[in-house]
Amino acid sequence: HGLDINAILMAFPDAQYRPDVFPGLVFRLKKPKTATLIFHSGKMVCTGAKSEKESKRAIRKVIRELKREGIIIIGKPEIKIQNIVATVDLGNISIDLENFVYAAPEFVMYEPEQFPGAIYRMKDPKCVFLIFSTGKLVCVGTNREEDVYKAVENILPILEDTKVLTRNEG
C-alpha cells in the first residue's frame, strides 16, 4: 500500500521532503507536537510524542488530514509501538563512568574516545541505557511504557549499589 509522496507535498507544502538527504517526508503537527515520517511504502514513524497514547493520537490525526486532502489510504492502518526513547535526569548528580565499568563489566561498555556515555544493556526488561557523567540517561529499546518505568526503577539501585553517584555541591 504505497503512498504518493508528491501528492502529499502538493497538499501540504509545509511538509519537508529532501530525498537526497532522507527517504521520508516529515509531516509536523502542532497538537500533539510531533513529527511523523512518511515513507513511499506507506510506513509512518511518529517521533516526539510524550506517551504511547499521544503517538497513536498523532498518527490517527495525520491519517485523517491526509484523507481529508484526498490522499488514498487503503484499509485500516495498524499502529504498533516499536521503540520508546525515554530520558532521565538525576538532577544534581554526577556519575563516575570509569568505575561503573569496573563494577558491572558484563553489562557496561564505555569507550570515551568513541562515545561520551556508558552503554548499559539491561536484561529485564530488555533495553539499553546510555548513561552520561552529567547524570542524564537515555533508555531505548522498549515497546511498552510500563517497561520504561520498570527499567528506570531497576537502573537506579544498580547505580546506587555500585557507588558511582556523587551529589554535586551548589
N, CA, C and O of each residue as an XYZ file, in Angstrom:
680
protein
N       0.844     -1.195      0.000
C       0.000      0.000      0.000
C       0.879      1.245      0.000
O       1.026      1.900      1.031
N       1.454      1.569     -1.130
C       2.338      2.725     -1.207
C       1.591      4.036     -1.057
O       0.381      4.102     -1.272
N       2.312      5.066     -0.692
C       1.736      6.405     -0.584
C       2.380      7.306     -1.631
O       3.567      7.176     -1.931
N       1.594      8.209     -2.174
C       2.084      9.154     -3.171
C       2.670     10.368     -2.445
O       1.950     11.299     -2.082
N       3.980     10.341     -2.242
C       4.666     11.407     -1.505
C       4.488     12.758     -2.214
O       4.313     13.787     -1.561
N       4.533     12.747     -3.547
C       4.379     14.007     -4.290
C       3.002     14.616     -4.078
O       2.870     15.834     -3.953
N       1.969     13.768     -4.036
C       0.610     14.263     -3.786
C       0.520     14.857     -2.376
O      -0.147     15.871     -2.167
N       1.189     14.224     -1.419
C       1.188     14.742     -0.045
C       1.878     16.112     -0.018
O       1.400     17.039      0.635
N       2.996     16.231     -0.727
C       3.717     17.510     -0.794
C       2.871     18.612     -1.412
O       2.901     19.754     -0.954
N       2.109     18.267     -2.461
C       1.242     19.254     -3.114
C       0.168     19.732     -2.137
O      -0.136     20.923     -2.068
N      -0.405     18.784     -1.378
C      -1.491     19.115     -0.453
C      -0.974     19.812      0.810
O      -1.686     20.609      1.419
N       0.266     19.506      1.196
C       0.845     20.052      2.433
C       2.218     20.649      2.135
O       3.240     20.014      2.392
N       2.244     21.876      1.591
C       3.528     22.480      1.217
C       4.492     22.698      2.390
O       5.692     22.870      2.181
N       3.965     22.691      3.627
C       4.843     22.852      4.795
C       5.609     21.573      5.137
O       6.578     21.612      5.895
N       5.176     20.447      4.579
C       5.875     19.187      4.847
C       7.283     19.276      4.262
O       7.501     19.917      3.234
N       8.223     18.630      4.925
C       9.612     18.666      4.449
C       9.938     17.361      3.744
O       9.633     16.274      4.237
N      10.572     17.491      2.567
C      10.968     16.289      1.833
C      12.244     16.573      1.075
O      12.258     17.369      0.136
N      13.318     15.917      1.489
C      14.609     16.044      0.817
C      15.135     14.637      0.581
O      15.958     14.145      1.353
N      14.662     13.978     -0.491
C      15.024     12.574     -0.727
C      16.530     12.338     -0.881
O      17.002     11.220     -0.672
N      17.286     13.377     -1.243
C      18.742     13.231     -1.338
C      19.378     13.088      0.047
O      20.483     12.561      0.179
N      18.666     13.565      1.080
C      19.179     13.529      2.450
C      18.530     12.405      3.261
O      19.204     11.709      4.021
N      17.209     12.235      3.092
C      16.446     11.254      3.877
C      15.238     10.800      3.062
O      14.558     11.633      2.463
N      14.958      9.495      3.028
C      13.896      8.986      2.144
C      12.459      9.274      2.588
O      11.521      9.023      1.832
N      12.279      9.793      3.793
C      10.921     10.036      4.288
C      10.531     11.497      4.246
O      11.374     12.391      4.319
N       9.229     11.720      4.126
C       8.665     13.061      4.210
C       8.398     13.349      5.685
O       7.926     12.471      6.407
N       8.692     14.561      6.141
C       8.470     14.931      7.544
C       7.198     15.763      7.633
O       7.113     16.853      7.068
N       6.209     15.233      8.352
C       4.894     15.858      8.500
C       4.760     16.274      9.961
O       4.631     15.422     10.840
N       4.789     17.580     10.224
C       4.742     18.059     11.612
C       3.327     18.437     12.032
O       2.564     19.023     11.265
N       3.001     18.084     13.270
C       1.734     18.509     13.872
C       2.067     19.460     15.018
O       3.086     19.316     15.692
N       1.176     20.441     15.221
C       1.354     21.329     16.375
C       0.747     20.706     17.628
O       1.273     20.857     18.731
N      -0.394     19.986     17.436
C      -1.070     19.330     18.565
C      -1.468     17.925     18.171
O      -2.307     17.787     17.280
N      -0.935     16.875     18.762
C       0.205     16.921     19.674
C       1.477     17.283     18.899
O       1.595     16.984     17.711
N       2.428     17.931     19.585
C       3.652     18.401     18.923
C       4.516     17.188     18.566
O       5.262     16.668     19.396
N       4.394     16.756     17.318
C       5.101     15.563     16.855
C       5.572     15.770     15.421
O       5.142     16.694     14.730
N       6.457     14.893     15.000
C       6.846     14.830     13.589
C       6.614     13.391     13.160
O       7.106     12.457     13.793
N       5.865     13.218     12.083
C       5.622     11.882     11.556
C       6.400     11.748     10.259
O       6.258     12.563      9.346
N       7.220     10.714     10.188
C       7.989     10.440      8.982
C       7.135      9.530      8.113
O       6.688      8.475      8.562
N       6.908      9.938      6.877
C       6.041      9.183      5.974
C       6.893      8.672      4.816
O       7.602      9.441      4.168
N       6.815      7.367      4.564
C       7.623      6.742      3.520
C       6.749      6.268      2.361
O       5.557      6.013      2.534
N       7.359      6.150      1.169
C       6.657      5.666     -0.034
C       5.930      4.345      0.233
O       4.843      4.110     -0.293
N       6.539      3.489      1.052
C       5.992      2.154      1.320
C       4.650      2.211      2.043
O       3.913      1.226      2.079
N       4.336      3.388      2.627
C       3.122      3.510      3.429
C       3.420      3.478      4.917
O       2.550      3.772      5.735
N       4.649      3.122      5.269
C       5.030      3.125      6.685
C       5.141      4.558      7.191
O       5.541      5.468      6.465
N       4.773      4.730      8.465
C       4.904      6.024      9.123
C       5.582      5.805     10.464
O       5.351      4.798     11.133
N       6.422      6.757     10.848
C       7.093      6.693     12.137
C       6.818      8.010     12.854
O       7.125      9.086     12.341
N       6.237      7.909     14.044
C       5.918      9.110     14.821
C       7.045      9.363     15.820
O       7.439      8.464     16.563
N       7.559     10.594     15.834
C       8.598     10.957     16.795
C       8.139     12.169     17.602
O       7.356     12.992     17.128
N       8.644     12.257     18.828
C       8.369     13.429     19.648
C       7.170     13.316     20.567
O       6.951     14.194     21.402
N       6.388     12.254     20.433
C       5.217     12.092     21.304
C       5.685     11.826     22.731
O       6.735     11.220     22.946
N       4.906     12.279     23.696
C       5.283     12.127     25.103
C       4.720     10.851     25.731
O       5.021     10.547     26.886
N       3.909     10.105     24.986
C       3.342      8.862     25.515
C       2.875      7.998     24.348
O       2.778      8.460     23.211
N       2.585      6.726     24.657
C       2.028      5.821     23.641
C       0.722      6.397     23.104
O       0.482      6.426     21.897
N      -0.115      6.853     24.036
C      -1.431      7.388     23.679
C      -1.285      8.574     22.724
O      -1.998      8.677     21.726
N      -0.347      9.467     23.051
C      -0.139     10.651     22.222
C       0.392     10.274     20.837
O       0.023     10.902     19.845
N       1.248      9.263     20.760
C       1.779      8.865     19.449
C       0.675      8.269     18.581
O       0.620      8.522     17.378
N      -0.199      7.482     19.188
C      -1.324      6.909     18.427
C      -2.278      8.010     17.967
O      -2.789      7.979     16.847
N      -2.508      8.983     18.851
C      -3.377     10.108     18.500
C      -2.774     10.889     17.328
O      -3.494     11.295     16.415
N      -1.466     11.095     17.353
C      -0.787     11.836     16.283
C      -0.907     11.097     14.950
O      -1.221     11.708     13.929
N      -0.661      9.802     14.957
C      -0.747      9.017     13.710
C      -2.166      9.074     13.151
O      -2.362      9.267     11.951
N      -3.160      8.902     14.035
C      -4.561      8.961     13.565
C      -4.884     10.327     12.966
O      -5.592     10.420     11.964
N      -4.359     11.389     13.587
C      -4.609     12.742     13.089
C      -3.944     12.942     11.720
O      -4.547     13.532     10.824
N      -2.722     12.461     11.554
C      -2.028     12.566     10.262
C      -2.838     11.840      9.191
O      -3.036     12.365      8.095
N      -3.303     10.638      9.506
C      -4.095      9.861      8.540
C      -5.374     10.608      8.169
O      -5.744     10.668      6.997
N      -6.054     11.182      9.178
C      -7.268     11.978      8.906
C      -6.968     13.147      7.977
O      -7.697     13.395      7.017
N      -5.877     13.867      8.277
C      -5.526     15.031      7.449
C      -5.182     14.610      6.021
O      -5.569     15.285      5.067
N      -4.465     13.509      5.867
C      -4.123     13.021      4.523
C      -5.392     12.670      3.753
O      -5.560     13.067      2.600
N      -6.285     11.918      4.403
C      -7.545     11.516      3.752
C      -8.376     12.736      3.369
O      -8.962     12.785      2.287
N      -8.421     13.727      4.272
C      -9.196     14.934      4.012
C      -8.710     15.647      2.745
O      -9.495     16.301      2.058
N      -7.428     15.520      2.442
C      -6.865     16.156      1.244
C      -6.866     15.216      0.036
O      -6.259     15.512     -0.993
N      -7.559     14.075      0.176
C      -7.709     13.179     -0.969
C      -6.583     12.175     -1.162
O      -6.519     11.508     -2.195
N      -5.696     12.060     -0.181
C      -4.629     11.055     -0.274
C      -5.267      9.692      0.005
O      -5.980      9.516      0.994
N      -5.001      8.742     -0.877
C      -5.647      7.428     -0.763
C      -4.894      6.557      0.239
O      -3.696      6.308      0.106
N      -5.634      6.106      1.240
C      -5.095      5.179      2.236
C      -6.022      3.977      2.251
O      -7.200      4.088      2.591
N      -5.476      2.826      1.877
C      -6.291      1.617      1.746
C      -6.269      0.841      3.062
O      -5.214      0.646      3.666
N      -7.443      0.408      3.491
C      -7.537     -0.404      4.701
C      -7.378      0.414      5.967
O      -7.195      1.630      5.928
N      -7.453     -0.291      7.099
C      -7.299      0.377      8.398
C      -5.844      0.219      8.830
O      -5.375     -0.897      9.054
N      -5.137      1.334      8.944
C      -3.723      1.240      9.317
C      -3.527      0.573     10.680
O      -4.296      0.802     11.614
N      -2.489     -0.250     10.775
C      -2.141     -0.921     12.026
C      -1.089     -0.066     12.734
O      -0.016      0.194     12.189
N      -1.409      0.364     13.946
C      -0.469      1.189     14.712
C       0.220      0.300     15.739
O      -0.430     -0.360     16.550
N       1.559      0.297     15.689
C       2.330     -0.570     16.569
C       3.477      0.230     17.186
O       4.250      0.869     16.472
N       3.581      0.192     18.503
C       4.692      0.857     19.186
C       5.900     -0.069     19.070
O       5.848     -1.222     19.499
N       6.989      0.441     18.487
C       8.156     -0.412     18.269
C       9.367     -0.028     19.102
O      10.163     -0.895     19.463
N       9.520      1.235     19.410
C      10.686      1.663     20.171
C      10.359      2.948     20.920
O      10.063      3.981     20.320
N      10.419      2.859     22.225
C      10.198      4.047     23.046
C      11.568      4.564     23.470
O      12.415      3.797     23.929
N      11.780      5.859     23.315
C      13.011      6.505     23.766
C      12.623      7.412     24.933
O      11.770      8.288     24.791
N      13.256      7.194     26.082
C      12.926      7.983     27.270
C      14.196      8.600     27.837
O      15.268      7.997     27.785
N      14.067      9.803     28.377
C      15.220     10.442     29.010
C      15.000     10.531     30.513
O      13.873     10.681     30.986
N      16.095     10.436     31.248
C      16.067     10.511     32.706
C      17.121     11.531     33.117
O      18.237     11.519     32.597
N      16.774     12.408     34.042
C      17.741     13.370     34.567
C      17.804     13.182     36.077
O      16.821     13.429     36.776
N      18.944     12.750     36.575
C      19.089     12.506     38.013
C      19.268     13.797     38.796
O      19.426     13.771     40.017
N      19.244     14.929     38.095
C      19.349     16.210     38.782
C      20.797     16.554     39.054
O      21.653     16.440     38.177
N      21.062     16.974     40.271
C      22.383     17.476     40.644
C      23.347     16.347     41.003
O      23.986     16.384     42.054
N      23.450     15.341     40.126
C      24.248     14.157     40.437
C      25.175     13.841     39.273
O      24.765     13.877     38.112
N      26.441     13.527     39.595
C      27.403     13.084     38.587
C      27.556     11.575     38.690
O      27.367     10.989     39.756
N      27.900     10.957     37.569
C      28.101      9.506     37.545
C      29.542      9.229     37.111
O      29.995      9.714     36.074
N      30.247      8.446     37.918
C      31.625      8.061     37.611
C      31.576      6.864     36.659
O      31.461      5.716     37.089
N      31.666      7.151     35.376
C      31.509      6.105     34.363
C      32.669      5.110     34.376
O      32.465      3.919     34.141
N      33.883      5.590     34.648
C      35.056      4.698     34.701
C      34.826      3.584     35.728
O      35.036      2.406     35.440
N      34.391      3.978     36.926
C      34.180      2.982     37.976
C      32.952      2.121     37.720
O      32.887      0.975     38.164
N      31.982      2.672     37.007
C      30.779      1.896     36.684
C      31.144      0.696     35.813
O      30.586     -0.388     35.982
N      32.078      0.886     34.883
C      32.530     -0.218     34.024
C      33.135     -1.325     34.876
O      32.856     -2.504     34.661
N      33.977     -0.936     35.858
C      34.622     -1.943     36.709
C      33.618     -2.658     37.594
O      33.784     -3.839     37.901
N      32.583     -1.951     38.003
C      31.588     -2.528     38.914
C      30.653     -3.508     38.206
O      30.172     -4.459     38.822
N      30.393     -3.284     36.924
C      29.445     -4.153     36.202
C      29.937     -4.419     34.774
O      29.239     -4.100     33.811
N      31.148     -5.007     34.630
C      31.752     -5.138     33.292
C      30.955     -6.000     32.310
O      31.065     -5.818     31.097
N      30.163     -6.926     32.820
C      29.413     -7.806     31.902
C      28.233     -7.094     31.241
O      27.702     -7.572     30.238
N      27.816     -5.943     31.803
C      26.666     -5.219     31.249
C      27.027     -3.859     30.658
O      26.249     -3.275     29.904
N      28.224     -3.356     31.010
C      28.568     -1.975     30.655
C      29.701     -1.920     29.636
O      30.700     -2.630     29.745
N      29.514     -1.054     28.645
C      30.582     -0.764     27.696
C      30.845      0.736     27.762
O      29.918      1.543     27.685
N      32.110      1.097     27.904
C      32.448      2.520     27.971
C      33.764      2.753     27.254
O      34.820      2.310     27.704
N      33.686      3.450     26.137
C      34.874      3.814     25.371
C      34.780      5.303     25.059
O      34.301      5.694     23.994
N      35.246      6.140     26.007
C      35.045      7.593     25.903
C      35.615      8.224     24.632
O      35.149      9.279     24.204
N      36.623      7.584     24.027
C      37.166      8.164     22.791
C      36.226      7.933     21.607
O      36.354      8.587     20.571
N      35.278      6.998     21.764
C      34.311      6.738     20.690
C      32.940      7.348     20.970
O      32.257      7.796     20.049
N      32.538      7.366     22.243
C      31.215      7.870     22.627
C      31.288      8.330     24.083
O      31.850      7.618     24.916
N      30.730      9.508     24.415
C      30.895     10.052     25.772
C      30.097      9.344     26.869
O      30.317      9.605     28.052
N      29.190      8.466     26.502
C      28.374      7.794     27.507
C      28.719      6.325     27.651
O      29.302      5.713     26.755
N      28.346      5.768     28.799
C      28.468      4.325     29.004
C      27.207      3.677     28.439
O      26.120      4.251     28.506
N      27.361      2.489     27.888
C      26.223      1.759     27.331
C      25.944      0.585     28.258
O      26.783     -0.299     28.433
N      24.752      0.589     28.849
C      24.364     -0.461     29.797
C      23.241     -1.285     29.181
O      22.174     -0.756     28.867
N      23.482     -2.575     29.009
C      22.466     -3.465     28.431
C      21.721     -4.184     29.550
O      22.294     -5.009     30.262
N      20.446     -3.865     29.694
C      19.623     -4.470     30.738
C      18.909     -5.693     30.171
O      18.441     -5.684     29.032
N      18.836     -6.745     30.985
C      18.192     -7.984     30.539
C      16.681     -7.970     30.788
O      15.901     -8.459     29.970
N      16.274     -7.390     31.952
C      14.849     -7.404     32.287
C      14.428     -6.068     32.890
O      14.834     -5.748     34.008
N      13.623     -5.280     32.178
C      13.164     -5.519     30.811
C      14.317     -5.299     29.826
O      15.262     -4.564     30.114
N      14.226     -5.939     28.677
C      15.293     -5.857     27.675
C      15.322     -4.446     27.084
O      14.389     -4.020     26.403
N      16.423     -3.729     27.364
C      16.582     -2.375     26.842
C      18.038     -1.967     26.984
O      18.857     -2.712     27.521
N      18.344     -0.789     26.501
C      19.697     -0.254     26.596
C      19.620      1.149     27.196
O      18.773      1.957     26.815
N      20.518      1.421     28.141
C      20.655      2.766     28.696
C      21.947      3.380     28.187
O      22.997      2.738     28.189
N      21.858      4.625     27.754
C      23.049      5.433     27.510
C      23.175      6.288     28.760
O      22.271      7.056     29.088
N      24.292      6.154     29.454
C      24.461      6.806     30.752
C      25.605      7.814     30.647
O      26.713      7.472     30.234
N      25.322      9.054     31.025
C      26.311     10.119     30.893
C      26.770     10.603     32.261
O      26.023     10.535     33.237
N      27.999     11.089     32.323
C      28.578     11.535     33.597
C      27.785     12.688     34.212
O      27.873     12.924     35.417
N      27.019     13.403     33.401
C      26.222     14.551     33.862
C      25.000     14.146     34.687
O      24.307     15.004     35.234
N      24.734     12.833     34.778
C      23.548     12.381     35.498
C      22.341     12.229     34.587
O      21.220     12.019     35.049
N      22.583     12.337     33.295
C      21.486     12.142     32.338
C      21.587     10.739     31.743
O      22.678     10.229     31.487
N      20.418     10.128     31.529
C      20.351      8.784     30.960
C      19.329      8.786     29.831
O      18.364      9.550     29.857
N      19.545      7.932     28.850
C      18.577      7.731     27.778
C      18.288      6.236     27.744
O      19.208      5.420     27.684
N      17.010      5.881     27.782
C      16.598      4.477     27.737
C      15.967      4.216     26.371
O      15.039      4.919     25.970
N      16.465      3.214     25.660
C      15.923      2.881     24.340
C      15.633      1.389     24.242
O      16.213      0.572     24.956
N      14.719      1.061     23.336
C      14.516     -0.342     23.003
C      13.296     -1.011     23.596
O      13.027     -2.167     23.271
N      12.547     -0.338     24.449
C      11.323     -0.969     24.954
C      10.179     -0.620     24.005
O      10.282      0.320     23.218
N       9.101     -1.375     24.083
C       7.932     -1.010     23.277
C       6.674     -0.863     24.132
O       5.558     -0.812     23.617
N       6.880     -0.797     25.457
C       5.743     -0.555     26.357
C       6.169      0.444     27.430
O       7.260      0.350     27.993
N       5.287      1.398     27.698
C       5.601      2.413     28.708
C       5.944      1.794     30.056
O       6.868      2.248     30.731
N       5.199      0.749     30.455
C       5.463      0.164     31.778
C       6.867     -0.432     31.850
O       7.458     -0.487     32.928
N       7.410     -0.882     30.708
C       8.780     -1.400     30.698
C       9.803     -0.283     30.909
O      10.845     -0.502     31.525
N       9.506      0.902     30.402
C      10.398      2.049     30.628
C      10.458      2.335     32.130
O      11.542      2.488     32.693
N       9.287      2.406     32.775
C       9.260      2.698     34.213
C       9.985      1.610     35.002
O      10.715      1.906     35.948
N       9.783      0.352     34.612
C      10.438     -0.760     35.295
C      11.957     -0.677     35.106
O      12.718     -0.908     36.046
N      12.387     -0.347     33.892
C      13.822     -0.233     33.601
C      14.465      0.853     34.460
O      15.546      0.657     35.015
N      13.790      2.001     34.566
C      14.324      3.100     35.379
C      14.358      2.682     36.850
O      15.328      2.958     37.556
N      13.300      2.018     37.307
C      13.278      1.512     38.693
C      14.427      0.541     38.933
O      14.983      0.502     40.030
N      14.790     -0.245     37.916
C      15.864     -1.230     38.054
C      17.259     -0.608     37.982
O      18.175     -1.072     38.661
N      17.430      0.435     37.172
C      18.778      1.004     36.984
C      19.216      1.828     38.190
O      20.402      1.865     38.517
N      18.265      2.492     38.856
C      18.646      3.375     39.969
C      19.375      2.639     41.091
O      20.436      3.099     41.513
N      18.847      1.500     41.598
C      19.589      0.796     42.654
C      20.942      0.256     42.166
O      21.881      0.141     42.952
N      21.041     -0.072     40.885
C      22.324     -0.549     40.346
C      23.357      0.574     40.431
O      24.494      0.353     40.847
N      22.950      1.780     40.032
C      23.857      2.932     40.109
C      24.218      3.242     41.561
O      25.364      3.573     41.866
N      23.224      3.132     42.463
C      23.488      3.398     43.885
C      24.409      2.335     44.481
O      25.357      2.662     45.195
N      24.131      1.062     44.190
C      24.912     -0.040     44.770
C      26.361     -0.049     44.291
O      27.252     -0.486     45.021
N      26.601      0.426     43.081
C      27.975      0.432     42.564
C      28.755      1.662     43.034
O      29.918      1.836     42.671
N      28.120      2.510     43.834
C      28.764      3.687     44.451
C      29.407      4.618     43.412
O      30.518      5.107     43.616
N      28.711      4.855     42.312
C      29.262      5.715     41.254
C      28.567      7.075     41.192
O      28.895      7.904     40.343
N      27.606      7.302     42.091
C      26.868      8.568     42.086
C      27.485      9.554     43.074
O      27.848      9.180     44.189
N      27.601     10.806     42.661
C      28.100     11.868     43.535
C      27.161     13.051     43.430
O      26.854     13.525     42.336
N      26.703     13.529     44.596
C      25.850     14.726     44.595
C      26.739     15.944     44.390
O      27.733     16.128     45.092
N      26.366     16.772     43.418
C      27.138     17.990     43.139
C      26.763     19.070     44.143
O      25.591     19.229     44.485
N      27.751     19.805     44.609
C      27.506     20.898     45.563
C      26.975     22.113     44.818
O      27.334     22.363     43.667
N      26.110     22.867     45.500
C      25.649     24.127     44.924
C      24.313     24.100     44.376
O      23.833     25.113     43.867
